[in-house]
């Protein structure tokens, strides 16, 4: 008997949540000339590109997507896809799922070497098990899970296909 995935978001619902968050970002950054969208790893980068597309459809806010690669075994090792001076910039760190807050916390590190104007965070799905002091500014779906359960976000090269619970 094949495993049945317990979907908490299908593609259509994920798109609606991403559109809503993009509108919130526009509203909360109306005074900004530009916004750097920093997507974590692969899934966060896909979410960042979708957010960028929805922002472009609804405003004149200039956005730039960069990727943050964090080594899971040693999260102190972080590589950015571009070397930019982040001083005075508005930055939005984006990931697919927030579990403990650890990844988002470590993703802040490279920006703290500069003096950014502001840093915000966005996740498509937030679990209620934060062990690090990180609160997300934009959340697609907040869900209570057990510590044994995990959330996986499915993506292809350009789209969020859904999210399921294991």
C-alpha positions as CSV (number, residue, x, y, z in Angstrom):
1,X,0.0,0.0,0.0
2,X,1.6,3.3,-1.1
3,X,2.1,6.1,1.4
4,X,-0.6,8.7,1.3
5,X,0.6,12.2,1.8
6,X,-1.4,14.3,4.2
7,X,-1.5,17.6,2.3
8,X,-2.0,20.7,4.3
9,X,-1.6,23.0,1.2
10,X,-2.3,22.2,-2.4
11,X,-0.8,24.2,-5.3
12,X,-3.8,26.5,-5.6
13,X,-4.0,27.3,-1.9
14,X,-0.2,27.8,-1.8
15,X,-0.5,30.3,-4.7
16,X,-3.2,32.2,-2.9
17,X,-1.2,32.4,0.3
18,X,1.9,33.6,-1.6
19,X,-0.2,36.3,-3.4
20,X,-1.6,37.5,-0.1
21,X,1.8,37.7,1.5
22,X,3.1,39.6,-1.5
23,X,0.4,42.2,-1.0
24,X,1.3,42.5,2.7
25,X,4.9,43.0,1.7
26,X,4.0,45.8,-0.7
27,X,1.8,47.4,2.0
28,X,4.5,47.1,4.7
29,X,7.3,48.4,2.4
30,X,5.5,51.2,0.5
31,X,8.3,53.6,1.4
32,X,11.1,51.4,0.1
33,X,12.7,51.9,-3.3
34,X,13.9,48.3,-3.4
35,X,13.8,45.1,-1.5
36,X,16.2,42.2,-1.4
37,X,14.5,38.8,-1.3
38,X,16.9,36.3,0.2
39,X,15.7,32.8,-0.3
40,X,17.2,30.0,1.8
41,X,18.4,26.9,-0.1
42,X,16.3,25.6,-2.9
43,X,12.8,25.7,-1.6
44,X,13.2,29.2,-0.1
45,X,14.6,30.4,-3.4
46,X,11.6,29.1,-5.3
47,X,9.2,30.8,-2.8
48,X,11.3,34.0,-3.1
49,X,10.9,33.9,-6.9
50,X,7.1,33.4,-6.7
51,X,6.9,36.3,-4.2
52,X,9.0,38.5,-6.6
53,X,6.6,37.7,-9.4
54,X,3.5,38.6,-7.4
55,X,5.1,41.8,-6.2
56,X,6.0,42.8,-9.8
57,X,2.4,42.1,-10.8
58,X,1.0,44.5,-8.1
59,X,3.5,47.3,-7.6
60,X,6.6,49.2,-8.8
61,X,8.7,48.0,-5.9
62,X,12.1,46.8,-7.3
63,X,13.1,43.4,-6.0
64,X,16.2,41.3,-6.3
65,X,16.4,37.6,-5.4
66,X,19.5,36.2,-3.9
67,X,20.1,32.7,-2.5
68,X,21.4,31.8,0.9
69,X,23.0,28.3,1.2
70,X,23.4,27.0,4.8
71,X,25.1,23.8,5.6
72,X,22.8,21.6,7.7
73,X,25.6,19.9,9.5
74,X,27.3,23.2,10.3
75,X,24.9,26.1,10.0
76,X,27.7,28.5,10.7
77,X,28.9,27.9,7.1
78,X,26.8,30.2,4.9
79,X,27.3,31.1,1.3
80,X,25.4,33.9,-0.5
81,X,24.8,33.8,-4.2
82,X,25.9,37.5,-4.5
83,X,28.3,39.6,-2.7
84,X,26.4,42.8,-2.0
85,X,26.8,45.7,0.5
86,X,23.6,45.3,2.5
87,X,24.0,48.5,4.4
88,X,20.9,50.7,4.2
89,X,19.0,47.9,2.4
90,X,15.6,46.4,3.2
91,X,15.9,42.6,3.3
92,X,13.3,39.9,3.4
93,X,14.6,36.4,4.4
94,X,12.4,33.7,2.9
95,X,12.1,30.0,3.7
96,X,9.6,27.3,3.0
97,X,9.1,26.0,6.6
98,X,9.9,27.4,10.0
99,X,10.4,24.5,12.5
100,X,12.6,25.6,15.4
101,X,13.7,29.0,14.0
102,X,17.3,27.8,13.8
103,X,17.7,28.2,10.0
104,X,16.2,31.7,10.0
105,X,18.4,32.7,12.9
106,X,21.6,31.5,11.1
107,X,20.4,33.1,7.9
108,X,20.5,36.5,9.7
109,X,24.3,36.2,10.3
110,X,25.7,37.4,7.0
111,X,23.5,40.5,7.0
112,X,24.6,41.5,10.5
113,X,28.1,42.3,9.2
114,X,26.4,45.3,7.5
115,X,23.9,47.9,8.7
116,X,20.7,47.0,6.9
117,X,17.8,49.4,7.1
118,X,15.5,46.5,8.1
119,X,15.2,42.7,8.0
120,X,11.9,40.9,7.7
121,X,11.2,37.2,7.5
122,X,8.7,35.1,5.5
123,X,7.8,31.4,5.6
124,X,5.1,29.5,3.7
125,X,4.4,27.2,6.7
126,X,5.2,27.9,10.3
127,X,5.2,25.2,13.0
128,X,4.6,26.0,16.6
129,X,7.8,24.6,18.0
130,X,10.2,27.6,18.1
131,X,13.2,26.9,20.2
132,X,15.0,30.0,18.9
133,X,13.8,33.6,19.3
134,X,12.7,34.1,15.8
135,X,9.2,35.4,14.8
136,X,8.1,35.5,11.2
137,X,6.7,38.7,9.8
138,X,4.8,37.0,7.0
139,X,3.3,33.5,7.4
140,X,1.3,31.6,4.8
141,X,0.0,28.9,7.1
142,X,0.6,28.4,10.8
143,X,0.0,24.8,12.0
144,X,0.4,23.0,15.3
145,X,2.2,19.7,14.9
146,X,3.8,17.1,17.2
147,X,7.5,17.1,17.5
148,X,7.6,13.8,15.6
149,X,5.8,15.2,12.6
150,X,7.5,17.0,9.7
151,X,6.3,19.3,7.0
152,X,7.6,19.0,3.5
153,X,7.1,21.6,0.8
154,X,7.1,20.3,-2.8
155,X,8.5,22.5,-5.5
156,X,9.5,22.2,-9.1
157,X,11.9,24.7,-10.8
158,X,9.3,27.5,-10.7
159,X,6.3,26.6,-8.5
160,X,5.2,25.6,-5.1
161,X,3.3,22.4,-5.7
162,X,2.0,21.9,-2.1
163,X,2.9,21.0,1.4
164,X,2.3,17.8,3.3
165,X,2.7,16.4,6.8
166,X,4.6,13.2,7.6
